[in-house]
């Protein structure tokens, strides 16, 4: 066709239709997205294993199960580690949903224990949840743009 309906994209002449341009641009995004998904899964598996190790240790340890001083402690325990572990496990099948569950558990826990907002370990445990949520949001954008 005439030159007016075509333009050059990295040395390739392509029709000026937004979906084609987007899909070409998205091909450059996909490796980063795959890497983010891999980082989310690896960090999620490590954090889950770490938390499960401590959870099992706590439940089978000296104190035994059900030795909570207050109902507030039960709520804290449900937010962290229970909701966080549950969310990270769900995230392997549904990254957005699982990441949101884990993230909400972490935020609910940190709201109740504000002094831990600056704790590097707690923020590190939050990382996989953030990575899963970011992965899900970006993947939805990429797939809807294709």
C-alpha positions in Angstrom: 0.0 0.0 0.0 1.0 3.6 0.0 3.7 4.8 2.4 1.2 6.8 4.5 -0.3 3.7 6.1 3.1 2.1 6.9 6.0 3.1 9.1 9.3 1.6 10.2 9.6 -0.2 13.5 13.3 -1.1 14.3 14.1 -1.4 10.6 10.9 -3.4 9.8 8.2 -2.0 7.7 4.9 -2.8 9.4 1.2 -1.8 8.9 0.2 1.0 11.2 -2.3 -0.9 13.3 -1.9 -0.6 17.0 -2.4 -4.3 18.0 0.5 -5.3 15.6 2.8 -2.7 17.1 1.8 -3.6 20.6 2.3 -7.3 20.0 5.8 -6.6 18.6 6.6 -4.4 21.6 5.2 -7.1 23.9 7.6 -9.7 22.5 10.4 -7.7 24.1 8.5 -7.6 27.4 7.8 -11.3 27.6 11.3 -12.5 28.6 11.2 -9.9 31.5 7.7 -11.1 32.4 8.9 -14.8 32.4 11.9 -13.8 34.6 9.6 -12.0 37.0 7.3 -15.1 37.2 10.3 -17.3 37.9 11.7 -15.0 40.6 8.2 -14.9 42.2 7.9 -18.7 42.2 11.5 -19.3 43.5 11.2 -16.7 46.2 7.7 -17.8 47.0 8.8 -21.4 47.4 11.7 -20.4 49.6 9.6 -18.1 51.9 6.9 -20.8 52.1 9.4 -23.5 53.1 11.0 -21.1 55.6 7.6 -20.2 57.2 6.3 -23.8 57.1 9.5 -24.9 58.9 8.8 -22.4 61.7 5.1 -23.1 61.8 5.6 -26.8 62.2 8.3 -26.1 64.8 5.9 -23.8 66.7 3.0 -26.3 66.6 5.1 -29.3 67.6 7.4 -27.4 70.0 7.4 -27.0 73.7 4.4 -24.7 73.8 2.2 -27.0 71.7 -0.8 -25.7 69.8 -3.5 -23.4 71.2 -1.3 -21.6 73.7 -2.2 -18.1 72.7 -2.3 -15.5 75.5 -5.0 -13.4 73.8 -7.5 -13.5 70.9 -5.3 -10.8 69.4 -2.4 -13.3 69.2 -4.7 -15.7 67.4 -5.5 -13.0 64.9 -1.9 -12.2 64.4 -1.1 -15.9 63.9 -3.8 -16.2 61.3 -2.5 -13.2 59.4 1.1 -14.3 59.7 2.2 -16.9 59.0 -1.1 -18.8 58.1 -2.6 -16.4 55.5 0.9 -15.6 54.0 1.7 -19.3 53.5 -1.8 -20.0 52.2 -1.5 -17.1 49.8 2.0 -18.1 48.5 0.8 -21.6 47.9 -2.3 -20.4 46.0 -0.1 -18.1 44.0 1.6 -21.0 42.2 -1.8 -21.7 40.4 -3.4 -18.2 40.6 -0.6 -15.6 40.9 -2.8 -12.6 41.4 -5.2 -14.2 43.8 -2.5 -15.9 45.9 -0.2 -12.8 45.9 -3.1 -10.7 47.1 -4.0 -13.1 49.9 -0.4 -13.3 51.1 0.0 -9.5 50.7 -3.2 -8.8 52.7 -2.1 -11.2 55.4 1.2 -9.4 55.7 -0.3 -5.9 55.7 -3.0 -6.9 58.3 -0.2 -8.3 60.5 2.0 -5.2 60.0 -0.9 -2.9 60.8 -1.3 -4.7 64.1 2.5 -4.7 64.7 3.7 -1.3 63.3 7.2 -1.6 64.8 7.9 -4.4 62.2 7.4 -2.2 59.1 11.1 -1.4 59.2 12.2 -5.0 59.8 14.1 -6.2 56.8 13.1 -9.8 57.4 9.4 -9.0 57.3 9.8 -6.9 54.2 11.8 -9.8 52.6 8.9 -12.1 53.4 6.6 -9.7 51.6 8.7 -9.7 48.4 7.3 -12.8 46.8 3.7 -11.7 47.4 4.5 -8.3 45.7 6.3 -10.2 42.8 3.3 -12.4 42.3 0.8 -9.5 42.2 3.1 -7.5 39.9 3.5 -10.5 37.6 -0.3 -11.1 37.4 -1.0 -7.4 36.7 1.7 -7.2 34.0 0.7 -10.5 32.4 -3.0 -9.4 32.2 -1.9 -6.2 30.5 0.4 -8.1 28.1 -2.2 -10.7 27.2 -5.0 -8.2 26.8 -2.7 -6.1 24.5 -2.0 -9.1 22.2 
